[in-house]
Amino acid sequence: MSEPIRREDVASPFCGIASDDLTIEVSGLEVKVVSNGDAVTQRGFETPITDTQPRVNGKEVDLAIAVAKAADLLRASSQSVISGLATDVNGARAVMALADKSRAVIDHYASAATFRNLLVLQDTGWMTTTLGEVKNRVDLLVVVGSDIESRFPRFFERCMWNEESLFEQDIASREIVFLGKAPSGDASTSPAGKQAEVMACDSVDLPEVVSVLRALVAGRTLQASQVGGIDVAALSKLAARLKVAKYSVVTWAAGELDFKGAEATVQTVCEMIKDLNKDTRSSGLPLGGIGGETTANQVSAWQAGYPMRTSFGLGYPDYDPYLYDSERMLAAGEVETLLWVSSFDADVVPTEGARDTIVLGRSGMQFSSEPAVFIPIGTPGIDHAGQVFRTDGVVALPVQKLRDSGLPNVADVLAAIEEEL
C-alpha cells in the first residue's frame, strides 16, 4: 500500500468560519483529518464513500439515464422546488440557471433559521462585522441565546484567543458573556484560564431579557428587579460594560433561536447595537453558513436580486418569504417535483411531501422512501475544487480537490439536466 498523501493548510467547507489550516491525509478514497480538526470538520471529511452509481426508482443506471429521467420529471411538473441547496458557488449558480429554465422555486433547507436574520436585515437593517474584525479588535463579546461552540467548535480558538492582533491588543484582557445558554465546553475559556461569564435564562425568556438589556443601554429606568431569572442589576452592569467597551461584538446563531419571537429578539439586538454606536463602537455577528446557506443566499442575491424563497414561475424572480417557504409548500401538498441538493452532509435528506423527488446527494444517504432519481455527487473541498462563502459573507474561500473519486459535481449534473430541458 502506498504512503498517504499529506495536504497542509486545507480549508474546510463544513464549518461556517472556514478554517483553512487543516492537515489532511489521503489514502485512495479515504480522507483523514490529522491536525486542527474538530467534530464538525472530521465528520465532514471522513465520511466514507458507499454510493457511486446513480439510481432510477431504486435501480442502478448510467448517469446519462438518470439525468434524462430528472429532466423528464421537471418538464412534466406544474410546480417544482429546488431545495437542500447544500453546495458551493458553482453549484448554486447552476441551481439558479436550472430554476430559471424549469420555472422552479428555490429554497435552502436551513432557511427557517436564515430568515430570522434576513427579515430583520430587510426590515430595519443592521450593523455587522467580519471574523477578521472580531479577531483583531473585539474587547467584549456577548453571545446571545447560542452555544456557538457546538456549531462552530474553533470560533473561540481562531477569533477570540488568537496569539496576536493587528493592533497590539492585549488578547488576554478580552471578556466573554453568555446571555441565555451556557457554553457546552471550555473553548470560551482563555488560555490563561479566565472563564466566560454566564447569565443563564430559558430560551422563552430571552426576548424579554434582551428587551430589558436594550432599555438599560438606552438609559431607561426599570422598576423590575428580575427578568427571566436574571437580576436587572446584573443586566445593568452588562449594559454599562457595553457602553464603555472600545469594540464590543454581540453574536448569535439563528439556528439555535428556535422559539416564538426569535426574529423580534434578533431585531432588538440589532437596534441595541445601533444605540451603542452613538457613543462607542459595537457590531453584530450573525453566525451560520453551515451547509452552504450563506453561499446559496449570496449567489441568489447577486443573480436574482433576492435571497432564497424565490420563484421563477412567472418568468422572472418573484420573492415571497412565506409563499415560497419550501417546507410549507411540501406540507400543503403544493409540490409535484422536488429536486434536493445536498453535497456536504449525508444526513441532510429531502423532506417528504412531493409527488416525485430527485436527489443529488452525498454518498451514504439513507431514505425513508427511495427517490425517483438519486445521483451521488462529489463534495466540494474533497472530490472537486470550488468556493464556499464563510458565515460573514465577505470571503468566498477556495477549497481544493483532495482525491479522485469519479463522482460528478453538482454544477455539471445540473447543467446536464438543464441541457436536456
Secondary structure as GFF3:
##gff-version 3
##sequence-region A 1 421
A	DSSP	beta_strand	5	10	.	.	.	ID=ss1
A	DSSP	beta_strand	22	27	.	.	.	ID=ss2
A	DSSP	beta_strand	30	35	.	.	.	ID=ss3
A	DSSP	alpha_helix	39	46	.	.	.	ID=ss4
A	DSSP	beta_strand	55	56	.	.	.	ID=ss5
A	DSSP	beta_strand	59	60	.	.	.	ID=ss6
A	DSSP	alpha_helix	63	76	.	.	.	ID=ss7
A	DSSP	beta_strand	80	86	.	.	.	ID=ss8
A	DSSP	alpha_helix	89	102	.	.	.	ID=ss9
A	DSSP	beta_strand	105	106	.	.	.	ID=ss10
A	DSSP	alpha_helix	111	123	.	.	.	ID=ss11
A	DSSP	alpha_helix	131	137	.	.	.	ID=ss12
A	DSSP	beta_strand	140	144	.	.	.	ID=ss13
A	DSSP	alpha_helix	148	151	.	.	.	ID=ss14
A	DSSP	alpha_helix	155	155	.	.	.	ID=ss15
A	DSSP	pi_helix	156	160	.	.	.	ID=ss16
A	DSSP	three_ten_helix	171	173	.	.	.	ID=ss17
A	DSSP	beta_strand	175	180	.	.	.	ID=ss18
A	DSSP	beta_strand	197	200	.	.	.	ID=ss19
A	DSSP	three_ten_helix	203	205	.	.	.	ID=ss20
A	DSSP	alpha_helix	206	217	.	.	.	ID=ss21
A	DSSP	beta_strand	226	227	.	.	.	ID=ss22
A	DSSP	beta_strand	230	231	.	.	.	ID=ss23
A	DSSP	alpha_helix	232	244	.	.	.	ID=ss24
A	DSSP	beta_strand	248	253	.	.	.	ID=ss25
A	DSSP	three_ten_helix	254	256	.	.	.	ID=ss26
A	DSSP	alpha_helix	262	276	.	.	.	ID=ss27
A	DSSP	beta_strand	282	287	.	.	.	ID=ss28
A	DSSP	alpha_helix	293	304	.	.	.	ID=ss29
A	DSSP	beta_strand	310	311	.	.	.	ID=ss30
A	DSSP	beta_strand	318	319	.	.	.	ID=ss31
A	DSSP	alpha_helix	326	331	.	.	.	ID=ss32
A	DSSP	beta_strand	337	342	.	.	.	ID=ss33
A	DSSP	beta_strand	356	361	.	.	.	ID=ss34
A	DSSP	beta_strand	373	376	.	.	.	ID=ss35
A	DSSP	beta_strand	386	389	.	.	.	ID=ss36
A	DSSP	beta_strand	396	399	.	.	.	ID=ss37
A	DSSP	alpha_helix	410	420	.	.	.	ID=ss38
###
